[in-house]
């Protein structure tokens, strides 16, 4: 684990401290969980290149008969 210091606006500090207290975990653990959740959510979003690749993969696969 890497030790680091961060600065938060007082309002955000109060909110995350209260959330940690209600959850029964330390402030440090709550911050780790928030970071992990955000990184997991970001990983779930396909990149532009992945979206383009998926779109190109279906091009020409289907015959659209209008008549």
Backbone as a printed PyTorch tensor [residue, N CA C, xyz], in Angstrom:
tensor([[[  0.8450,  -1.1640,   0.0000],
         [  0.0000,   0.0000,   0.0000],
         [  0.9000,   1.2390,   0.0000]],

        [[  0.4410,   2.2690,  -0.6580],
         [  1.1890,   3.5170,  -0.7370],
         [  0.5660,   4.5260,   0.2170]],

        [[  1.4030,   5.1690,   1.0030],
         [  0.9300,   6.2080,   1.9120],
         [  0.9170,   7.5300,   1.1570]],

        [[ -0.1800,   8.2880,   1.3290],
         [ -0.2630,   9.5870,   0.6610],
         [ -1.0890,  10.5460,   1.4900]],

        [[ -0.9720,  11.8090,   1.1770],
         [ -1.7820,  12.8380,   1.8130],
         [ -2.6660,  13.4650,   0.7520]],

        [[ -3.8880,  13.7970,   1.1560],
         [ -4.7910,  14.5050,   0.2510],
         [ -5.4210,  15.6610,   1.0090]],

        [[ -5.9090,  16.6080,   0.2640],
         [ -6.6530,  17.7080,   0.8590],
         [ -8.0650,  17.6680,   0.2890]],

        [[ -9.0430,  17.8410,   1.1700],
         [-10.4470,  17.8480,   0.7720],
         [-11.0860,  19.1420,   1.2530]],

        [[-12.0600,  19.6070,   0.4910],
         [-12.8580,  20.7190,   1.0240],
         [-13.5200,  20.2550,   2.3230]],

        [[-13.6790,  21.1570,   3.2610],
         [-14.2170,  20.7910,   4.5720],
         [-15.5720,  20.0930,   4.4700]],

        [[-16.4110,  20.5630,   3.5640],
         [-17.7350,  19.9560,   3.3770],
         [-17.6110,  18.4880,   2.9510]],

        [[-16.7030,  18.1930,   2.0040],
         [-16.5070,  16.8060,   1.5550],
         [-15.9190,  15.9530,   2.6700]],

        [[-14.9820,  16.5280,   3.4290],
         [-14.3870,  15.8050,   4.5480],
         [-15.4600,  15.4190,   5.5670]],

        [[-16.3180,  16.3660,   5.9060],
         [-17.3810,  16.0880,   6.8740],
         [-18.3120,  14.9950,   6.3700]],

        [[-18.6530,  15.0550,   5.0950],
         [-19.5830,  14.0610,   4.5390],
         [-18.9620,  12.6640,   4.5070]],

        [[-17.7070,  12.5580,   4.0770],
         [-17.1070,  11.2270,   3.9780],
         [-16.7880,  10.6730,   5.3680]],

        [[-16.4350,  11.5580,   6.3070],
         [-16.1960,  11.1220,   7.6840],
         [-17.4860,  10.5720,   8.2900]],

        [[-18.6070,  11.2810,   8.0550],
         [-19.8940,  10.8110,   8.5670],
         [-20.3100,   9.4920,   7.9180]],

        [[-20.0730,   9.3680,   6.6280],
         [-20.3880,   8.1180,   5.9320],
         [-19.5710,   6.9580,   6.4990]],

        [[-18.3000,   7.1930,   6.7560],
         [-17.4450,   6.1520,   7.3430],
         [-17.9470,   5.7700,   8.7330]],

        [[-18.2910,   6.7680,   9.5070],
         [-18.7820,   6.5160,  10.8680],
         [-20.0570,   5.6820,  10.8280]],

        [[-20.9930,   6.0520,   9.9460],
         [-22.2540,   5.2910,   9.8410],
         [-22.0150,   3.8690,   9.3430]],

        [[-20.9870,   3.6940,   8.5200],
         [-20.6770,   2.3720,   7.9750],
         [-19.8390,   1.5350,   8.9290]],

        [[-19.3340,   2.1570,   9.9810],
         [-18.5380,   1.4260,  10.9700],
         [-17.1310,   1.1100,  10.4920]],

        [[-16.5880,   1.9300,   9.6050],
         [-15.2340,   1.7100,   9.1150],
         [-14.4230,   2.9940,   9.2700]],

        [[-13.1170,   2.8590,   9.1350],
         [-12.2540,   4.0330,   9.2790],
         [-12.4130,   4.9620,   8.0820]],

        [[-12.0140,   6.1940,   8.2850],
         [-12.0390,   7.1650,   7.2000],
         [-11.1430,   6.6960,   6.0520]],

        [[ -9.9620,   6.1800,   6.3790],
         [ -9.0440,   5.6990,   5.3400],
         [ -9.6760,   4.5780,   4.5200]],

        [[-10.3650,   3.6550,   5.1960],
         [-11.0100,   2.5520,   4.4750],
         [-12.1360,   3.0700,   3.5890]],

        [[-12.8930,   4.0500,   4.0690],
         [-13.9720,   4.6140,   3.2620],
         [-13.3930,   5.2780,   2.0120]],

        [[-12.3050,   5.9990,   2.1550],
         [-11.6810,   6.6340,   0.9910],
         [-11.1800,   5.5780,   0.0180]],

        [[-10.5540,   4.5040,   0.5260],
         [-10.0990,   3.4170,  -0.3590],
         [-11.2710,   2.8080,  -1.1220]],

        [[-12.3870,   2.5940,  -0.4370],
         [-13.5630,   2.0080,  -1.0950],
         [-14.1340,   2.9550,  -2.1520]],

        [[-14.1760,   4.2420,  -1.8590],
         [-14.6780,   5.2120,  -2.8350],
         [-13.7950,   5.2290,  -4.0840]],

        [[-12.4990,   5.1990,  -3.8820],
         [-11.5690,   5.1830,  -5.0200],
         [-11.7520,   3.8880,  -5.8140]],

        [[-11.8400,   2.7600,  -5.1210],
         [-12.0020,   1.4730,  -5.8020],
         [-13.3090,   1.4290,  -6.5930]],

        [[-14.3910,   1.9430,  -6.0090],
         [-15.6790,   1.9740,  -6.7140],
         [-15.6020,   2.8220,  -7.9720]],

        [[-14.9610,   3.9680,  -7.8760],
         [-14.8520,   4.8640,  -9.0330],
         [-14.0080,   4.2410, -10.1290]],

        [[-12.9180,   3.5830,  -9.7520],
         [-12.0610,   2.9390, -10.7430],
         [-12.7730,   1.7630, -11.4070]],

        [[-13.5560,   1.0200, -10.6350],
         [-14.3090,  -0.0980, -11.2040],
         [-15.3670,   0.4120, -12.1810]],

        [[-16.0310,   1.4920, -11.8260],
         [-17.0520,   2.0620, -12.7150],
         [-16.4090,   2.5640, -13.9980]],

        [[-15.2480,   3.1620, -13.8910],
         [-14.5540,   3.6820, -15.0650],
         [-14.1090,   2.5390, -15.9780]],

        [[-13.6850,   1.4280, -15.3860],
         [-13.2310,   0.2800, -16.1790],
         [-14.3890,  -0.3590, -16.9340]],

        [[-15.6100,  -0.2180, -16.4170],
         [-16.7770,  -0.8240, -17.0460],
         [-17.2430,  -0.0500, -18.2760]],

        [[-16.7990,   1.1770, -18.4250],
         [-17.2070,   2.0130, -19.5540],
         [-16.2710,   1.7330, -20.7250]],

        [[-16.8090,   1.2710, -21.8540],
         [-15.9230,   0.9920, -22.9880],
         [-15.2850,   2.2680, -23.5300]],

        [[-14.0660,   2.1270, -23.9950],
         [-13.3800,   3.2710, -24.5910],
         [-14.0030,   3.5730, -25.9470]],

        [[-13.6740,   4.7120, -26.4920],
         [-14.1780,   5.0930, -27.8170],
         [-13.7410,   4.0520, -28.8440]],

        [[-12.4890,   3.6320, -28.7610],
         [-11.9820,   2.6340, -29.7040],
         [-12.7610,   1.3300, -29.6150]],

        [[-13.1080,   0.9120, -28.3970],
         [-13.8850,  -0.3200, -28.2220],
         [-15.2870,  -0.1670, -28.8030]],

        [[-15.8980,   0.9920, -28.6350],
         [-17.2370,   1.2220, -29.1970],
         [-17.1880,   1.2320, -30.7230]],

        [[-16.1750,   1.8670, -31.2920],
         [-16.0350,   1.8980, -32.7530],
         [-15.8140,   0.4870, -33.2750]],

        [[-14.9490,  -0.2810, -32.6300],
         [-14.6740,  -1.6580, -33.0470],
         [-15.9430,  -2.5100, -33.0150]],

        [[-16.7550,  -2.3430, -31.9670],
         [-18.0020,  -3.1060, -31.8610],
         [-18.9800,  -2.7080, -32.9580]],

        [[-19.0510,  -1.4230, -33.2660],
         [-19.9510,  -0.9550, -34.3210],
         [-19.5060,  -1.4750, -35.6760]],

        [[-18.2190,  -1.4410, -35.9270],
         [-17.7120,  -1.9200, -37.2180],
         [-17.8810,  -3.4310, -37.3670]],

        [[-17.8790,  -4.1460, -36.2460],
         [-18.0240,  -5.5970, -36.2950],
         [-19.3870,  -6.0250, -36.8300]],

        [[-20.4140,  -5.1940, -36.6790],
         [-21.7420,  -5.5750, -37.1540],
         [-22.0570,  -4.9940, -38.5260]],

        [[-21.2240,  -4.0910, -39.0160],
         [-21.4720,  -3.5000, -40.3390],
         [-21.4530,  -4.5790, -41.4170]],

        [[-22.5070,  -4.6330, -42.2070],
         [-22.5810,  -5.5810, -43.3090],
         [-23.0100,  -6.9730, -42.9110]],

        [[-23.2560,  -7.2290, -41.6530],
         [-23.6470,  -8.5650, -41.2060],
         [-25.0830,  -8.9040, -41.5550]],

        [[-25.9150,  -7.9030, -41.6680],
         [-27.3380,  -8.1440, -41.8400],
         [-27.8240,  -7.5500, -43.1570]],

        [[-28.6390,  -8.2810, -43.8530],
         [-29.2420,  -7.7900, -45.0760],
         [-30.5540,  -7.1130, -44.7140]],

        [[-30.6680,  -5.8830, -45.0620],
         [-31.8880,  -5.1290, -44.7810],
         [-32.6900,  -5.0330, -46.0640]],

        [[-33.7040,  -5.8190, -46.1650],
         [-34.5290,  -5.8310, -47.3640],
         [-35.6850,  -4.8550, -47.1930]],

        [[-35.6830,  -3.8080, -47.9710],
         [-36.7400,  -2.8110, -47.8720],
         [-37.9100,  -3.1340, -48.7870]],

        [[-37.7580,  -4.0350, -49.7180],
         [-38.8220,  -4.3280, -50.7000],
         [-39.4620,  -5.6440, -50.4370]]])
